[in-house]
Amino acid sequence: MNKRTREEEPGRGNSADDHQLPSADDGLAAILAQMQGRLDSVESELSHLRREVTSLKSETSSLRTENSELRSATGRLDELNASLRQKVRSLSTALTVASRNYEHRIPFLHVGHWIERGYDENQAEDMQTFQETLKENALALRAEETIDEVVIGVTELSWFQILEYDESLLPQIKEVLDGLHMHDGSGVFDLAIRNIELPDSLLVPLSAALGSQFEGLIMENNLSYADDAVRVRRVIGFACLSCSPSNSILCSDTQSKRFRWLSSSSTPSGTTPGSTGSSG
């Protein structure tokens, strides 16, 4: 009786449906699968790093090539710079020799020339003075002597009027302007444009000389009541150009030492950039 009861109790015996415990082989297989997954992940990361290293090697090789090209270009520029310096020294020497051997060969126009062109006797005398001043300045700029002021025009007129510009003086004026460009920059001097009208034919070469070797610009009595608005604007524009930062005369707090506009009784009121005397 008791024996049968024990056999019929649930959960006992060797039935096929009974729960089986995992074996040792199953646990080992799970561990191996997990380790294989980790190895695959590491291998993927290593493959990515290898690609990055390859890319860096390629970039390094490209940079080395660029660096080599830059070094080569730098070497060529150094050679060119040395060649240009040598040319500058040669030109400087040639200019020095040319200045020392300079002879003023521009023909001197006599009083009769000006009378024939409609100037009166006083104006003709002023034109003679103008020529003499130009010649003195052309010679002084090429000689080793102290210069205080290079004058284009006439310092004093015979009469209270503005001197009418004549194209026949342009060759002599250009000799002075060429001297400004050839000057070695030693000493301090001003360029003064005094008592002469400034048509376009004179403003153009004067504008080209603004970057040459002189300290300050002085303009005196360069406008008259007969000048129209266009002429006035162009003359004032030239004065403003002298203060351009691209030129050697700079607009700054010291502008009053570098630019002066001097008016006179023949200058139209209200047309000058500044008052009589030093600007500022």
C-alpha angles and dihedrals in degrees: 000000000000093000093058093048092056093052092052095053111114120250095029133103134036101298116160090234093062115121114259121213117232114265126232091252092059092054093049091051091054092050091049092050091052092050091048089055091052091048090051090052092049091048090052091051091048090051090052091049091049090055091049091049090050090050092048091050089052092049091047090052090049091049091049090052091049091047090052090050091049091050089051091049091047090053091052091048091050089052091048091048091051090049092050091048089053091050091049090051090049092048091047090052091047091050091049091051091045091050093050091048094043119136122187104231102164109124115252111235112222131218093266090061092059094043089054090052092056102265118138121232095268092049091046089054090050090051089052089052089048091056093047091051092050092051093048091050094047090053095042093053090057097043129077096251137114116269123195099176137005109210129206104189131008127315093210128019126213088230134023096265141097118267114245112233118235124200092224088073094058095093090055092046090051090054088060093045091049087052089055090055093046095047113114093226095246115145128011122271140153132233109230123192103194135183098339132112118245114221120176092262088064099035092060098061091037091054090052089055096054093093095053130101111296133107106223144004124233121189119188130178098341098144131061136190089257093063116105125224093265093057092046092052092048094050092048089046089055090052090051091048089058087064095051113127088231090067130069090251104077131199104232143120087295094053091117088065093049105042132036130175113197117193130197139194090276095055115100111248117245095025102089120094091227142011126278110294127013116002117243 
